[in-house]
Amino acid sequence: MAKALHANSRRYDKAFISINCGALPETLLESELFGYIKGAFTGASSDKRGLFQAADGGTVFLDEIGLTSSALPNAASPGAAGARVPPGGGHAGCQSGRPV
């Protein structure tokens, strides 16, 4: 259903990124969604773009977001709304994908 909505939207020619939120621990999920900068935590040896930034005006489908704690959907809301969100360990925001 999400792919069909994307395919029939104004963003059909942009990225469609799907992530199963319920399959990942929340700390890893946050890193996947928002990315992080080098040194943000032990093992962060380089910057990593998050999925909101990678979508670049396309669609990020947050499958099974209801299986996460109530804090994560609230944290993801600004990114889903197209707001600038900082990567983990960072201060400068990045423009995210926008919802369908």
Backbone atoms as SQL, in Angstrom:
CREATE TABLE atoms (id INTEGER PRIMARY KEY, chain TEXT, resi INTEGER, resn TEXT, atom TEXT, x REAL, y REAL, z REAL);
INSERT INTO atoms VALUES
  (1, 'A', 1, 'MET', 'N', 0.823, -1.188, 0.000),
  (2, 'A', 1, 'MET', 'CA', 0.000, 0.000, 0.000),
  (3, 'A', 1, 'MET', 'C', 0.874, 1.262, 0.000),
  (4, 'A', 2, 'ALA', 'N', 1.929, 1.266, 0.842),
  (5, 'A', 2, 'ALA', 'CA', 2.795, 2.444, 0.912),
  (6, 'A', 2, 'ALA', 'C', 3.496, 2.698, -0.419),
  (7, 'A', 3, 'LYS', 'N', 3.949, 1.639, -1.072),
  (8, 'A', 3, 'LYS', 'CA', 4.615, 1.803, -2.368),
  (9, 'A', 3, 'LYS', 'C', 3.640, 2.339, -3.417),
  (10, 'A', 4, 'ALA', 'N', 2.399, 1.896, -3.358),
  (11, 'A', 4, 'ALA', 'CA', 1.395, 2.385, -4.308),
  (12, 'A', 4, 'ALA', 'C', 1.131, 3.870, -4.087),
  (13, 'A', 5, 'LEU', 'N', 1.040, 4.288, -2.823),
  (14, 'A', 5, 'LEU', 'CA', 0.852, 5.716, -2.534),
  (15, 'A', 5, 'LEU', 'C', 2.034, 6.524, -3.046),
  (16, 'A', 6, 'HIS', 'N', 3.232, 6.026, -2.806),
  (17, 'A', 6, 'HIS', 'CA', 4.438, 6.723, -3.274),
  (18, 'A', 6, 'HIS', 'C', 4.441, 6.817, -4.805),
  (19, 'A', 7, 'ALA', 'N', 4.139, 5.702, -5.461),
  (20, 'A', 7, 'ALA', 'CA', 4.168, 5.655, -6.924),
  (21, 'A', 7, 'ALA', 'C', 3.168, 6.611, -7.560),
  (22, 'A', 8, 'ASN', 'N', 2.099, 6.928, -6.847),
  (23, 'A', 8, 'ASN', 'CA', 1.071, 7.820, -7.380),
  (24, 'A', 8, 'ASN', 'C', 1.137, 9.222, -6.788),
  (25, 'A', 9, 'SER', 'N', 2.254, 9.534, -6.143),
  (26, 'A', 9, 'SER', 'CA', 2.421, 10.855, -5.540),
  (27, 'A', 9, 'SER', 'C', 3.319, 11.728, -6.409),
  (28, 'A', 10, 'ARG', 'N', 3.476, 12.971, -6.002),
  (29, 'A', 10, 'ARG', 'CA', 4.394, 13.880, -6.702),
  (30, 'A', 10, 'ARG', 'C', 5.840, 13.439, -6.539),
  (31, 'A', 11, 'ARG', 'N', 6.098, 12.557, -5.597),
  (32, 'A', 11, 'ARG', 'CA', 7.471, 12.102, -5.311),
  (33, 'A', 11, 'ARG', 'C', 7.806, 10.772, -5.982),
  (34, 'A', 12, 'TYR', 'N', 7.005, 10.349, -6.932),
  (35, 'A', 12, 'TYR', 'CA', 7.183, 9.032, -7.552),
  (36, 'A', 12, 'TYR', 'C', 8.587, 8.832, -8.121),
  (37, 'A', 13, 'ASP', 'N', 9.249, 9.923, -8.525),
  (38, 'A', 13, 'ASP', 'CA', 10.583, 9.815, -9.127),
  (39, 'A', 13, 'ASP', 'C', 11.711, 9.962, -8.104),
  (40, 'A', 14, 'LYS', 'N', 11.349, 10.065, -6.835),
  (41, 'A', 14, 'LYS', 'CA', 12.346, 10.181, -5.763),
  (42, 'A', 14, 'LYS', 'C', 12.411, 8.860, -4.999),
  (43, 'A', 15, 'ALA', 'N', 13.300, 8.800, -4.033),
  (44, 'A', 15, 'ALA', 'CA', 13.540, 7.565, -3.278),
  (45, 'A', 15, 'ALA', 'C', 12.321, 7.118, -2.472),
  (46, 'A', 16, 'PHE', 'N', 12.148, 5.806, -2.409),
  (47, 'A', 16, 'PHE', 'CA', 11.193, 5.180, -1.491),
  (48, 'A', 16, 'PHE', 'C', 12.030, 4.294, -0.582),
  (49, 'A', 17, 'ILE', 'N', 12.062, 4.629, 0.713),
  (50, 'A', 17, 'ILE', 'CA', 12.853, 3.881, 1.684),
  (51, 'A', 17, 'ILE', 'C', 11.915, 3.336, 2.746),
  (52, 'A', 18, 'SER', 'N', 11.993, 2.031, 2.954),
  (53, 'A', 18, 'SER', 'CA', 11.151, 1.365, 3.947),
  (54, 'A', 18, 'SER', 'C', 12.033, 0.776, 5.037),
  (55, 'A', 19, 'ILE', 'N', 11.615, 0.925, 6.292),
  (56, 'A', 19, 'ILE', 'CA', 12.346, 0.333, 7.408),
  (57, 'A', 19, 'ILE', 'C', 11.345, -0.283, 8.379),
  (58, 'A', 20, 'ASN', 'N', 11.639, -1.507, 8.804),
  (59, 'A', 20, 'ASN', 'CA', 10.802, -2.191, 9.784),
  (60, 'A', 20, 'ASN', 'C', 11.253, -1.749, 11.169),
  (61, 'A', 21, 'CYS', 'N', 10.585, -0.774, 11.727),
  (62, 'A', 21, 'CYS', 'CA', 10.974, -0.188, 13.012),
  (63, 'A', 21, 'CYS', 'C', 10.900, -1.197, 14.157),
  (64, 'A', 22, 'GLY', 'N', 9.973, -2.138, 14.093),
  (65, 'A', 22, 'GLY', 'CA', 9.800, -3.110, 15.155),
  (66, 'A', 22, 'GLY', 'C', 10.903, -4.151, 15.219),
  (67, 'A', 23, 'ALA', 'N', 11.701, -4.262, 14.167),
  (68, 'A', 23, 'ALA', 'CA', 12.748, -5.281, 14.106),
  (69, 'A', 23, 'ALA', 'C', 14.086, -4.807, 14.664),
  (70, 'A', 24, 'LEU', 'N', 14.202, -3.536, 14.990),
  (71, 'A', 24, 'LEU', 'CA', 15.480, -2.984, 15.454),
  (72, 'A', 24, 'LEU', 'C', 15.370, -2.445, 16.869),
  (73, 'A', 25, 'PRO', 'N', 16.450, -2.565, 17.658),
  (74, 'A', 25, 'PRO', 'CA', 16.462, -1.899, 18.968),
  (75, 'A', 25, 'PRO', 'C', 16.356, -0.386, 18.753),
  (76, 'A', 26, 'GLU', 'N', 15.745, 0.307, 19.700),
  (77, 'A', 26, 'GLU', 'CA', 15.472, 1.735, 19.495),
  (78, 'A', 26, 'GLU', 'C', 16.718, 2.580, 19.283),
  (79, 'A', 27, 'THR', 'N', 17.805, 2.280, 19.972),
  (80, 'A', 27, 'THR', 'CA', 19.015, 3.087, 19.777),
  (81, 'A', 27, 'THR', 'C', 19.549, 2.920, 18.360),
  (82, 'A', 28, 'LEU', 'N', 19.499, 1.714, 17.821),
  (83, 'A', 28, 'LEU', 'CA', 19.932, 1.493, 16.448),
  (84, 'A', 28, 'LEU', 'C', 18.966, 2.144, 15.473),
  (85, 'A', 29, 'LEU', 'N', 17.681, 2.071, 15.755),
  (86, 'A', 29, 'LEU', 'CA', 16.676, 2.679, 14.893),
  (87, 'A', 29, 'LEU', 'C', 16.875, 4.188, 14.799),
  (88, 'A', 30, 'GLU', 'N', 17.144, 4.830, 15.925),
  (89, 'A', 30, 'GLU', 'CA', 17.405, 6.280, 15.896),
  (90, 'A', 30, 'GLU', 'C', 18.596, 6.600, 15.015),
  (91, 'A', 31, 'SER', 'N', 19.661, 5.814, 15.117),
  (92, 'A', 31, 'SER', 'CA', 20.837, 6.031, 14.274),
  (93, 'A', 31, 'SER', 'C', 20.497, 5.837, 12.806),
  (94, 'A', 32, 'GLU', 'N', 19.647, 4.843, 12.503),
  (95, 'A', 32, 'GLU', 'CA', 19.248, 4.604, 11.120),
  (96, 'A', 32, 'GLU', 'C', 18.401, 5.755, 10.581),
  (97, 'A', 33, 'LEU', 'N', 17.484, 6.262, 11.379),
  (98, 'A', 33, 'LEU', 'CA', 16.593, 7.324, 10.919),
  (99, 'A', 33, 'LEU', 'C', 17.289, 8.671, 10.792),
  (100, 'A', 34, 'PHE', 'N', 18.078, 9.030, 11.805),
  (101, 'A', 34, 'PHE', 'CA', 18.655, 10.373, 11.870),
  (102, 'A', 34, 'PHE', 'C', 20.120, 10.433, 11.494),
  (103, 'A', 35, 'GLY', 'N', 20.801, 9.287, 11.453),
  (104, 'A', 35, 'GLY', 'CA', 22.225, 9.277, 11.163),
  (105, 'A', 35, 'GLY', 'C', 23.025, 9.689, 12.386),
  (106, 'A', 36, 'TYR', 'N', 24.325, 9.834, 12.195),
  (107, 'A', 36, 'TYR', 'CA', 25.196, 10.274, 13.285),
  (108, 'A', 36, 'TYR', 'C', 26.485, 10.824, 12.697),
  (109, 'A', 37, 'ILE', 'N', 27.218, 11.539, 13.535),
  (110, 'A', 37, 'ILE', 'CA', 28.498, 12.084, 13.098),
  (111, 'A', 37, 'ILE', 'C', 29.625, 11.316, 13.772),
  (112, 'A', 38, 'LYS', 'N', 30.778, 11.360, 13.157),
  (113, 'A', 38, 'LYS', 'CA', 31.960, 10.685, 13.675),
  (114, 'A', 38, 'LYS', 'C', 32.184, 11.100, 15.128),
  (115, 'A', 39, 'GLY', 'N', 32.407, 10.121, 15.996),
  (116, 'A', 39, 'GLY', 'CA', 32.672, 10.395, 17.400),
  (117, 'A', 39, 'GLY', 'C', 31.443, 10.554, 18.270),
  (118, 'A', 40, 'ALA', 'N', 30.241, 10.405, 17.697),
  (119, 'A', 40, 'ALA', 'CA', 29.007, 10.581, 18.471),
  (120, 'A', 40, 'ALA', 'C', 28.893, 9.523, 19.573),
  (121, 'A', 41, 'PHE', 'N', 29.478, 8.351, 19.332),
  (122, 'A', 41, 'PHE', 'CA', 29.479, 7.270, 20.312),
  (123, 'A', 41, 'PHE', 'C', 30.643, 6.351, 19.990),
  (124, 'A', 42, 'THR', 'N', 30.976, 5.470, 20.899),
  (125, 'A', 42, 'THR', 'CA', 32.070, 4.529, 20.669),
  (126, 'A', 42, 'THR', 'C', 31.750, 3.690, 19.435),
  (127, 'A', 43, 'GLY', 'N', 32.671, 3.656, 18.518),
  (128, 'A', 43, 'GLY', 'CA', 32.471, 2.891, 17.285),
  (129, 'A', 43, 'GLY', 'C', 31.996, 3.726, 16.107),
  (130, 'A', 44, 'ALA', 'N', 31.633, 4.969, 16.334),
  (131, 'A', 44, 'ALA', 'CA', 31.214, 5.843, 15.230),
  (132, 'A', 44, 'ALA', 'C', 32.466, 6.448, 14.600),
  (133, 'A', 45, 'SER', 'N', 33.085, 5.675, 13.700),
  (134, 'A', 45, 'SER', 'CA', 34.366, 6.089, 13.124),
  (135, 'A', 45, 'SER', 'C', 34.217, 7.005, 11.912),
  (136, 'A', 46, 'SER', 'N', 32.978, 7.172, 11.435),
  (137, 'A', 46, 'SER', 'CA', 32.732, 8.087, 10.318),
  (138, 'A', 46, 'SER', 'C', 31.292, 8.578, 10.386),
  (139, 'A', 47, 'ASP', 'N', 31.008, 9.633, 9.657),
  (140, 'A', 47, 'ASP', 'CA', 29.637, 10.145, 9.585),
  (141, 'A', 47, 'ASP', 'C', 28.758, 9.143, 8.838),
  (142, 'A', 48, 'LYS', 'N', 27.486, 9.065, 9.202),
  (143, 'A', 48, 'LYS', 'CA', 26.519, 8.208, 8.513),
  (144, 'A', 48, 'LYS', 'C', 25.238, 8.997, 8.297),
  (145, 'A', 49, 'ARG', 'N', 24.810, 9.089, 7.053),
  (146, 'A', 49, 'ARG', 'CA', 23.543, 9.762, 6.746),
  (147, 'A', 49, 'ARG', 'C', 22.385, 8.923, 7.252),
  (148, 'A', 50, 'GLY', 'N', 21.379, 9.585, 7.774),
  (149, 'A', 50, 'GLY', 'CA', 20.173, 8.887, 8.194),
  (150, 'A', 50, 'GLY', 'C', 19.222, 8.690, 7.029),
  (151, 'A', 51, 'LEU', 'N', 18.206, 7.867, 7.251),
  (152, 'A', 51, 'LEU', 'CA', 17.248, 7.572, 6.182),
  (153, 'A', 51, 'LEU', 'C', 16.433, 8.790, 5.773),
  (154, 'A', 52, 'PHE', 'N', 16.116, 9.670, 6.737),
  (155, 'A', 52, 'PHE', 'CA', 15.368, 10.889, 6.373),
  (156, 'A', 52, 'PHE', 'C', 16.186, 11.719, 5.394),
  (157, 'A', 53, 'GLN', 'N', 17.478, 11.843, 5.645),
  (158, 'A', 53, 'GLN', 'CA', 18.332, 12.613, 4.740),
  (159, 'A', 53, 'GLN', 'C', 18.510, 11.870, 3.418),
  (160, 'A', 54, 'ALA', 'N', 18.671, 10.555, 3.478),
  (161, 'A', 54, 'ALA', 'CA', 18.860, 9.771, 2.256),
  (162, 'A', 54, 'ALA', 'C', 17.636, 9.836, 1.341),
  (163, 'A', 55, 'ALA', 'N', 16.457, 9.973, 1.923),
  (164, 'A', 55, 'ALA', 'CA', 15.233, 10.041, 1.113),
  (165, 'A', 55, 'ALA', 'C', 15.230, 11.280, 0.230),
  (166, 'A', 56, 'ASP', 'N', 15.840, 12.351, 0.679),
  (167, 'A', 56, 'ASP', 'CA', 16.038, 13.558, -0.118),
  (168, 'A', 56, 'ASP', 'C', 14.777, 13.984, -0.882),
  (169, 'A', 57, 'GLY', 'N', 13.709, 14.220, -0.133),
  (170, 'A', 57, 'GLY', 'CA', 12.468, 14.655, -0.763),
  (171, 'A', 57, 'GLY', 'C', 11.558, 13.516, -1.178),
  (172, 'A', 58, 'GLY', 'N', 12.009, 12.292, -0.957),
  (173, 'A', 58, 'GLY', 'CA', 11.199, 11.119, -1.288),
  (174, 'A', 58, 'GLY', 'C', 10.357, 10.681, -0.105),
  (175, 'A', 59, 'THR', 'N', 10.169, 9.379, 0.033),
  (176, 'A', 59, 'THR', 'CA', 9.286, 8.817, 1.046),
  (177, 'A', 59, 'THR', 'C', 10.054, 7.876, 1.960),
  (178, 'A', 60, 'VAL', 'N', 9.862, 8.030, 3.270),
  (179, 'A', 60, 'VAL', 'CA', 10.378, 7.080, 4.252),
  (180, 'A', 60, 'VAL', 'C', 9.157, 6.420, 4.890),
  (181, 'A', 61, 'PHE', 'N', 9.030, 5.105, 4.692),
  (182, 'A', 61, 'PHE', 'CA', 7.915, 4.348, 5.252),
  (183, 'A', 61, 'PHE', 'C', 8.380, 3.703, 6.552),
  (184, 'A', 62, 'LEU', 'N', 7.797, 4.124, 7.668),
  (185, 'A', 62, 'LEU', 'CA', 8.163, 3.624, 8.997),
  (186, 'A', 62, 'LEU', 'C', 7.231, 2.468, 9.365),
  (187, 'A', 63, 'ASP', 'N', 7.526, 1.287, 8.826),
  (188, 'A', 63, 'ASP', 'CA', 6.707, 0.099, 9.072),
  (189, 'A', 63, 'ASP', 'C', 6.827, -0.327, 10.533),
  (190, 'A', 64, 'GLU', 'N', 5.731, -0.701, 11.133),
  (191, 'A', 64, 'GLU', 'CA', 5.674, -1.191, 12.518),
  (192, 'A', 64, 'GLU', 'C', 6.172, -0.166, 13.543),
  (193, 'A', 65, 'ILE', 'N', 6.009, 1.123, 13.282),
  (194, 'A', 65, 'ILE', 'CA', 6.431, 2.166, 14.227),
  (195, 'A', 65, 'ILE', 'C', 5.673, 2.042, 15.545),
  (196, 'A', 66, 'GLY', 'N', 4.496, 1.484, 15.516),
  (197, 'A', 66, 'GLY', 'CA', 3.694, 1.308, 16.723),
  (198, 'A', 66, 'GLY', 'C', 4.283, 0.303, 17.699),
  (199, 'A', 67, 'LEU', 'N', 5.235, -0.515, 17.248),
  (200, 'A', 67, 'LEU', 'CA', 5.866, -1.488, 18.142),
  (201, 'A', 67, 'LEU', 'C', 6.992, -0.882, 18.966),
  (202, 'A', 68, 'THR', 'N', 7.377, 0.345, 18.665),
  (203, 'A', 68, 'THR', 'CA', 8.437, 1.002, 19.421),
  (204, 'A', 68, 'THR', 'C', 7.828, 1.733, 20.618),
  (205, 'A', 69, 'SER', 'N', 8.688, 2.223, 21.508),
  (206, 'A', 69, 'SER', 'CA', 8.163, 2.971, 22.657),
  (207, 'A', 69, 'SER', 'C', 7.522, 4.269, 22.169),
  (208, 'A', 70, 'SER', 'N', 6.767, 4.896, 23.013),
  (209, 'A', 70, 'SER', 'CA', 6.080, 6.126, 22.618),
  (210, 'A', 70, 'SER', 'C', 7.051, 7.273, 22.356),
  (211, 'A', 71, 'ALA', 'N', 8.279, 7.180, 22.862),
  (212, 'A', 71, 'ALA', 'CA', 9.249, 8.259, 22.671),
  (213, 'A', 71, 'ALA', 'C', 9.744, 8.328, 21.225),
  (214, 'A', 72, 'LEU', 'N', 9.926, 7.186, 20.579),
  (215, 'A', 72, 'LEU', 'CA', 10.491, 7.202, 19.233),
  (216, 'A', 72, 'LEU', 'C', 9.560, 7.817, 18.194),
  (217, 'A', 73, 'PRO', 'N', 8.278, 7.456, 18.150),
  (218, 'A', 73, 'PRO', 'CA', 7.415, 8.142, 17.170),
  (219, 'A', 73, 'PRO', 'C', 7.409, 9.654, 17.363),
  (220, 'A', 74, 'ASN', 'N', 7.476, 10.111, 18.606),
  (221, 'A', 74, 'ASN', 'CA', 7.536, 11.557, 18.855),
  (222, 'A', 74, 'ASN', 'C', 8.842, 12.137, 18.346),
  (223, 'A', 75, 'ALA', 'N', 9.948, 11.410, 18.513),
  (224, 'A', 75, 'ALA', 'CA', 11.242, 11.888, 18.030),
  (225, 'A', 75, 'ALA', 'C', 11.280, 11.906, 16.510),
  (226, 'A', 76, 'ALA', 'N', 10.582, 10.964, 15.862),
  (227, 'A', 76, 'ALA', 'CA', 10.595, 10.886, 14.407),
  (228, 'A', 76, 'ALA', 'C', 9.658, 11.901, 13.761),
  (229, 'A', 77, 'SER', 'N', 8.716, 12.443, 14.497),
  (230, 'A', 77, 'SER', 'CA', 7.717, 13.351, 13.927),
  (231, 'A', 77, 'SER', 'C', 8.305, 14.548, 13.192),
  (232, 'A', 78, 'PRO', 'N', 9.298, 15.257, 13.761),
  (233, 'A', 78, 'PRO', 'CA', 9.847, 16.398, 13.005),
  (234, 'A', 78, 'PRO', 'C', 10.463, 15.975, 11.680),
  (235, 'A', 79, 'GLY', 'N', 11.158, 14.846, 11.662),
  (236, 'A', 79, 'GLY', 'CA', 11.754, 14.361, 10.416),
  (237, 'A', 79, 'GLY', 'C', 10.691, 13.979, 9.408),
  (238, 'A', 80, 'ALA', 'N', 9.639, 13.349, 9.877),
  (239, 'A', 80, 'ALA', 'CA', 8.560, 12.947, 8.978),
  (240, 'A', 80, 'ALA', 'C', 7.810, 14.149, 8.434),
  (241, 'A', 81, 'ALA', 'N', 7.823, 15.241, 9.160),
  (242, 'A', 81, 'ALA', 'CA', 7.133, 16.451, 8.716),
  (243, 'A', 81, 'ALA', 'C', 8.000, 17.329, 7.820),
  (244, 'A', 82, 'GLY', 'N', 9.237, 16.877, 7.547),
  (245, 'A', 82, 'GLY', 'CA', 10.106, 17.635, 6.661),
  (246, 'A', 82, 'GLY', 'C', 10.958, 18.669, 7.362),
  (247, 'A', 83, 'ALA', 'N', 10.988, 18.638, 8.693),
  (248, 'A', 83, 'ALA', 'CA', 11.795, 19.601, 9.442),
  (249, 'A', 83, 'ALA', 'C', 13.268, 19.226, 9.383),
  (250, 'A', 84, 'ARG', 'N', 14.101, 20.170, 9.716),
  (251, 'A', 84, 'ARG', 'CA', 15.532, 19.881, 9.811),
  (252, 'A', 84, 'ARG', 'C', 15.795, 19.177, 11.140),
  (253, 'A', 85, 'VAL', 'N', 16.482, 18.043, 11.058),
  (254, 'A', 85, 'VAL', 'CA', 16.780, 17.274, 12.264),
  (255, 'A', 85, 'VAL', 'C', 18.278, 17.022, 12.324),
  (256, 'A', 86, 'PRO', 'N', 18.886, 17.170, 13.510),
  (257, 'A', 86, 'PRO', 'CA', 20.321, 16.954, 13.611),
  (258, 'A', 86, 'PRO', 'C', 20.653, 15.469, 13.688),
  (259, 'A', 87, 'PRO', 'N', 21.781, 15.055, 13.101),
  (260, 'A', 87, 'PRO', 'CA', 22.217, 13.676, 13.265),
  (261, 'A', 87, 'PRO', 'C', 22.687, 13.456, 14.697),
  (262, 'A', 88, 'GLY', 'N', 22.771, 12.205, 15.129),
  (263, 'A', 88, 'GLY', 'CA', 23.251, 11.912, 16.472),
  (264, 'A', 88, 'GLY', 'C', 24.637, 12.496, 16.693),
  (265, 'A', 89, 'GLY', 'N', 24.804, 13.219, 17.787),
  (266, 'A', 89, 'GLY', 'CA', 26.075, 13.843, 18.094),
  (267, 'A', 89, 'GLY', 'C', 26.303, 15.148, 17.370),
  (268, 'A', 90, 'GLY', 'N', 25.336, 15.601, 16.590),
  (269, 'A', 90, 'GLY', 'CA', 25.502, 16.809, 15.792),
  (270, 'A', 90, 'GLY', 'C', 24.573, 17.916, 16.223),
  (271, 'A', 91, 'HIS', 'N', 24.792, 19.079, 15.633),
  (272, 'A', 91, 'HIS', 'CA', 23.967, 20.236, 15.951),
  (273, 'A', 91, 'HIS', 'C', 23.281, 20.803, 14.718),
  (274, 'A', 92, 'ALA', 'N', 23.904, 20.659, 13.562),
  (275, 'A', 92, 'ALA', 'CA', 23.312, 21.204, 12.337),
  (276, 'A', 92, 'ALA', 'C', 22.273, 20.229, 11.811),
  (277, 'A', 93, 'GLY', 'N', 21.128, 20.728, 11.457),
  (278, 'A', 93, 'GLY', 'CA', 20.065, 19.873, 10.955),
  (279, 'A', 93, 'GLY', 'C', 20.230, 19.555, 9.482),
  (280, 'A', 94, 'CYS', 'N', 19.526, 18.551, 9.035),
  (281, 'A', 94, 'CYS', 'CA', 19.494, 18.203, 7.628),
  (282, 'A', 94, 'CYS', 'C', 18.049, 18.166, 7.192),
  (283, 'A', 95, 'GLN', 'N', 17.800, 18.521, 5.960),
  (284, 'A', 95, 'GLN', 'CA', 16.428, 18.467, 5.443),
  (285, 'A', 95, 'GLN', 'C', 16.054, 17.019, 5.234),
  (286, 'A', 96, 'SER', 'N', 14.926, 16.650, 5.738),
  (287, 'A', 96, 'SER', 'CA', 14.487, 15.261, 5.645),
  (288, 'A', 96, 'SER', 'C', 13.556, 15.059, 4.464),
  (289, 'A', 97, 'GLY', 'N', 13.184, 13.795, 4.270),
  (290, 'A', 97, 'GLY', 'CA', 12.130, 13.465, 3.313),
  (291, 'A', 97, 'GLY', 'C', 10.811, 14.001, 3.857),
  (292, 'A', 98, 'ARG', 'N', 9.807, 14.068, 3.036),
  (293, 'A', 98, 'ARG', 'CA', 8.513, 14.580, 3.465),
  (294, 'A', 98, 'ARG', 'C', 7.483, 13.468, 3.358),
  (295, 'A', 99, 'PRO', 'N', 6.462, 13.508, 4.189),
  (296, 'A', 99, 'PRO', 'CA', 5.459, 12.442, 4.146),
  (297, 'A', 99, 'PRO', 'C', 4.607, 12.505, 2.888),
  (298, 'A', 100, 'VAL', 'N', 4.055, 11.357, 2.495),
  (299, 'A', 100, 'VAL', 'CA', 3.163, 11.300, 1.335),
  (300, 'A', 100, 'VAL', 'C', 1.840, 11.911, 1.711);
